[in-house]
Amino acid sequence: MAEKRGLTIHFRDGTKSSFTYPKQVEVESAIATRMEKVLDKNSVTLEVDGSLLVIPISSIKYIQVYPAPAKLPDVVIKGAQLST
């Protein structure tokens, strides 16, 4: 069985959508490069239940991805804790 991953997209209007998906890359070092490519686009694109879902970056407040990849870009602050 493929390892499951997930993400929650928090929208500017206060709503959120959560998704689960199988592990997308086998080589951990490729995750940072793939993340940078996604963030350079004007939208986040997901294949969901046989359809294509395109979400404009302008409507997104933030994206939470879990679990965090083991290898992250150097600019990521590691070990942070969220407090409200």
Beta strands, then each sheet from edge to edge (+ up, - down):
strand 1: 4-11
strand 2: 16-22
strand 3: 43-48
strand 4: 51-56
strand 5: 60-66
sheet 1: 2+ 1- 5+
sheet 2: 3+ 4-
end
